[in-house]
Amino acid sequence: HYLPHYPQTGVYYLAAVESAANIAFPPVLVNKTMPSGLYACFPLPASVAARQLLNDYIYQTWLPQSRYQLSYPLEVLAFTGWTVEPVSATLEIPIRPV
């Protein structure tokens, strides 16, 4: 479901951090549980143009040629290395066998 005031376009982005399951969140934060399962992980390029090429590769080449399909309509940008430079990230998509 969509958060209040979000356009219902089919996609929206949330900044997120991993937390323990038993933490109480203040009301100003949104708590979302990610689906468990298998995720395909791709290194995220630094440039915006290369990110679009990565998306094209994932959905037009890799996914059709793999033995997998999307489990959920979801993309996760997982950032690591917050305390060191450079920060790195992966684009993760939930998949399941065809």
N, C-alpha and C positions, 0 to 999 in steps of 0.2 A: 504494500500500500504506500501511497505517497505521503510525505510529510506535509504539514500545513504550509500553504503559500508556495509550494513547488509546482511548476507547470507540469501537467500530466503528458509529457512527451515520450514516455517510455524509458527514459534514462535520466538519472541524476547522480551526482557525485557527493560523497561525504568524506571528509577527512576523518581518519580513524586511527586508533591505537589498540594494540592487544592488551587485554586485561584478564585477570582471573575471573572465573565464573561467579564467584560469590561476593563480588564487590557491589555495594549499594551506590548507585549513581545519583548525583544531584539532578533535580528536575530540569535544569537547563541543558543537560546532555541527553543525547539519544543513545539508547542501548540496543544494538543489533547483534544477534547471534548468527555467525556465518555457518552455512551448511557444511557439515563434515563430509569427507569423501576425498576423492582423488582430484588434484589440481595440476594442470600443465603450467609450468613456470618458464617464462621467457625473460631474458635480461632486457631491461627498459633502456632504449637509447636516449641520449641527452637531448637531441634536437627534436622539435615538434614534427618536422618533415619525416624524420626517420621513424618516429612513433607511428605515423600514419602508414608507412611502409610495413612496419611490424604488424599492425592490425590487418592490413591486406594479406600479408603472408599467413598469419594465423588462420583467418577465416576463409581465404580463397585457395590456399595451398596446403598448409599443414593439416588442418582439421579434416578436409575431404579425403586426404591421402592416408590419414591415420586410421586406426581401428576404433576411433572414439567419436563421441558426439557430446554436445554441451549437456550438462546435467541441469543447469539453471541459467537463466539469462543474466549473467553476472560477470563483471571484470573487477579484479582486485589489484590495486597498485600497492605492493608491499615494499615499504621503505626500510632500509637497514643502515646502520652506521651513522646514527644521529650525532654521536659524539666525536666522530672522526671525519676528515675530508678525504675524498669526496663521498657524499651520500650516494648510496647505490639503491636501485629499485628493481623489482621484477613485476611483470604483468602476469597475473595468475588467473586462469579460467577453470571453472569446475567441469570435469569431464567424466564420462562413464563409457564402458565398452558398448559398441554398436550391437 
